[in-house]
Amino acid sequence: MDLTQGTPKEKNERAKKMMLWFGIISLIMSFAGWTSAFVVSSSRPDWLKDFQLPDAFIISTVVIIISSVSFILAKRTLKQGNYKATSLWLFVTLILGVVFIMNQFSGFQQIIDMGYNFTGPTSNVTMSYIYLIAVVHIAHVVVGLICLLVVIYNHFRQKYNSENMLGFELAATFWHFIDILWIYLFLFLYFVR
């Protein structure tokens, strides 16, 4: 397919989707670097081999998976022209995103309760990596929530319909990416010691 072909609207949509994918690829590279550093650092003598991830991280994993499903349902109901159901699923996604972040902070508290802080005399390099990776991911979830709020605002302005879904689709793609990213990070931190 020739990317220079099409109407100005089609070209604009392709350009915006491509910019989003460039951003996603750069985020993948960043997290790949941090997880690679985690693996390399695991050979240190002070590395914790027997740590357990907080239960709140397990709960937040389930929550973010459900939030992706609710975003899929929002998109499906939007395509069907069901305004109320779309609104409901968008708000469910938003609430689940907030619950995810709350569970992450609960997980940090569980790490602190185990006696590990991010820095200082009670810190450990293993837990510092876990804090770093989770906090940076939380920052991206916050960006996803801001995108979701923009989508909700535009939805109430009736900007989206089955023929005009670009902003909705971009936000959904980013949301699903941060969902998949967290699943990868959780499994990585769970299995790689």
Backbone hydrogen bonds, N-H to C=O, Kabsch-Sander energy under -0.5 kcal/mol:
donor,donor_aa,acceptor,acceptor_aa,energy
3,L,1,M,-0.6
5,Q,2,D,-1.4
11,K,7,T,-2.5
12,N,8,P,-2.5
13,E,9,K,-2.5
14,R,10,E,-2.4
15,A,11,K,-2.4
16,K,12,N,-2.3
17,K,13,E,-2.4
18,M,14,R,-2.5
19,M,15,A,-2.3
20,L,16,K,-2.1
21,W,17,K,-2.2
22,F,18,M,-2.2
23,G,19,M,-2.1
24,I,20,L,-2.5
25,I,21,W,-2.6
26,S,22,F,-2.1
27,L,23,G,-2.0
28,I,24,I,-2.5
29,M,25,I,-2.2
30,S,26,S,-2.0
31,F,27,L,-2.7
32,A,28,I,-2.4
33,G,29,M,-2.0
34,W,30,S,-2.0
35,T,31,F,-2.7
36,S,32,A,-2.1
37,A,33,G,-2.3
38,F,34,W,-1.9
39,V,35,T,-1.9
40,V,36,S,-2.6
41,S,37,A,-2.7
42,S,38,F,-1.0
43,S,40,V,-1.2
44,R,41,S,-2.2
47,W,44,R,-1.4
49,K,47,W,-0.5
57,F,54,P,-1.3
58,I,54,P,-0.8
59,I,55,D,-2.2
60,S,56,A,-2.6
61,T,57,F,-1.6
62,V,58,I,-1.9
63,V,59,I,-2.4
64,I,60,S,-2.4
65,I,61,T,-1.7
66,I,62,V,-2.3
67,S,63,V,-2.0
68,S,64,I,-1.6
69,V,65,I,-1.8
70,S,66,I,-2.5
71,F,67,S,-1.9
72,I,68,S,-2.2
73,L,69,V,-2.4
74,A,70,S,-2.0
75,K,71,F,-2.3
76,R,72,I,-2.4
77,T,73,L,-2.6
78,L,74,A,-2.0
79,K,75,K,-2.3
80,Q,76,R,-1.4
81,G,78,L,-1.5
82,N,77,T,-2.7
83,Y,81,G,-1.2
86,T,82,N,-2.1
87,S,83,Y,-2.3
88,L,84,K,-2.4
89,W,85,A,-2.6
90,L,86,T,-2.3
91,F,87,S,-2.3
92,V,88,L,-2.4
93,T,89,W,-2.2
94,L,90,L,-2.3
95,I,91,F,-2.7
96,L,92,V,-2.6
97,G,93,T,-2.2
98,V,94,L,-2.0
99,V,95,I,-2.5
100,F,96,L,-2.4
101,I,97,G,-1.8
102,M,98,V,-2.4
103,N,99,V,-2.4
104,Q,100,F,-2.0
105,F,101,I,-2.2
106,S,102,M,-2.0
107,G,103,N,-2.3
108,F,104,Q,-2.1
109,Q,105,F,-2.1
110,Q,106,S,-2.0
111,I,107,G,-2.0
112,I,108,F,-2.5
113,D,109,Q,-2.7
114,M,110,Q,-1.2
115,G,112,I,-1.8
116,Y,111,I,-1.9
117,N,122,T,-1.3
123,S,120,G,-1.8
124,N,117,N,-0.7
128,S,124,N,-2.6
129,Y,125,V,-2.0
130,I,126,T,-1.8
131,Y,127,M,-3.0
132,L,128,S,-2.7
133,I,129,Y,-3.0
134,A,130,I,-2.5
135,V,131,Y,-3.1
136,V,132,L,-2.4
137,H,133,I,-1.8
138,I,134,A,-2.6
139,A,135,V,-2.2
140,H,136,V,-1.4
141,V,137,H,-2.0
142,V,138,I,-2.6
143,V,139,A,-1.8
144,G,140,H,-2.2
145,L,141,V,-2.5
146,I,142,V,-2.3
147,C,143,V,-2.4
148,L,144,G,-2.3
149,L,145,L,-2.5
150,V,146,I,-2.1
151,V,147,C,-2.4
152,I,148,L,-2.8
153,Y,149,L,-2.6
154,N,150,V,-2.9
155,H,151,V,-2.7
156,F,152,I,-2.4
157,R,153,Y,-1.3
158,Q,155,H,-1.6
159,K,154,N,-2.7
161,N,164,N,-1.5
164,N,161,N,-0.8
169,E,165,M,-3.3
170,L,166,L,-2.7
171,A,167,G,-2.3
172,A,168,F,-2.4
173,T,169,E,-2.6
174,F,170,L,-2.3
175,W,171,A,-2.6
176,H,172,A,-2.7
177,F,173,T,-2.1
178,I,174,F,-2.5
179,D,175,W,-1.8
180,I,176,H,-2.8
181,L,177,F,-3.0
182,W,178,I,-2.0
183,I,179,D,-2.2
184,Y,180,I,-2.4
185,L,181,L,-2.8
186,F,182,W,-3.4
187,L,183,I,-2.6
188,F,184,Y,-2.9
189,L,185,L,-3.1
190,Y,186,F,-2.2
191,F,187,L,-2.5
192,V,188,F,-2.9
193,R,191,F,-0.7
